[in-house]
Amino acid sequence: MTHSRAVFLMVLVTLMWSIAGVVTRHLHAAESFEVTFWRSGFTVLALTVGLSALRGPSSWRELLRGRWPLWASGVCWAVMFTAFMVAITLTTVANVLVTLAIGPLVTALFARVLLQHRLPRRTWAAIALAGVGIGWMFGREMQISGALAGMSVALAVPLAGAANWTLLQHIAHGSGDPDEPAHDMLGAVWIGAVISTFVALPLAWPMRASAHDLGLLALLGVVQLAIPCLLVVWLTRVLPGPEIALLALLEVIFGVTWAWLGADEVPARATLTGGTLVLAALVGNELLALQQRLRHAAVAG
């Protein structure tokens, strides 16, 4: 896969991720941990069918024999799945997505410290500009809404995500140990969904979800979670972790827009201003990367 196609697929992933907020706003009765339970449960069903079709029965035997990176990644996915849905029921979509947007900053730090990756100056500049936008949105939203609980829960998502992208990058490009076998990390998404389902189950009672709610939560489990998460694991073989985290910021723009258009959740002016800076950072980084690749291709030619 070329880098450009990988970037396109990552944008598609963020588009699918971004529907969570607007769909959740149309639920009738399900709340908090019940929402998490049903979404994760439907994700488990979708992934069970998908992985069985892709890999056959042997995939489950390999899963049981999986080494520690597989299970560590599964725990990261579980934290991301659970914290996101709980947070989205506690505060606005914009507040949650703005908090998630610190992911590139944490991922870049993890990659630099843990993997000794040297990031290009354009990526650091993009992260810095995105950080300004995020800081502006975060500060203004905290003053206006005081949504400390929801944003604090949401903070677990970029922290777990940064750990996950760094681990997946480490596995995708080899650990440096010739005795360490290659890992298939697709099963980690399934493990994460199973953990999230069982963690949320005792906290989800009494169940109140209507048939309408279950239909929407099934949509989230399959389209918003199972499919894009499998894609992003695959894309870690092509895109570096910091770039994945930076492209994932598009979820902020898409998600806020969906909530605005589909649920009348109008974002504050600070959110729009900061979001513009985030989008500018993304576009600038990718344009500079494209220019650099074209220059190298011309020299090679």
Secondary structure, DSSP 8 states (H G I E B T S, - for coil): --HHHHHHHHHHHHHHHTTHHHHHTT-SS--HHHHHHHHHHHHHHHHHHHHHHHH-THHHHHHHT--HHHHHHHHHHHHHHHHHHHHHTTS-HHHHHHHHTTHHHHHHHHHHHHS-----HHHHHHHHHHHHHHHHHHHHHHHHH--HHHHHHHTHHHHHHHHHHHHHHHHHT--S-TTS-----HHHHHHHHHHHHHHHGGGS-S----HHHHHHHHHIIIIIIIHHHHHHHHHTTTS-HHHHHHHTTHHHHHHHHHHHHHH-----HHHHHHHHHHHHHHHHHHHHHHHHHHHHHHHH-
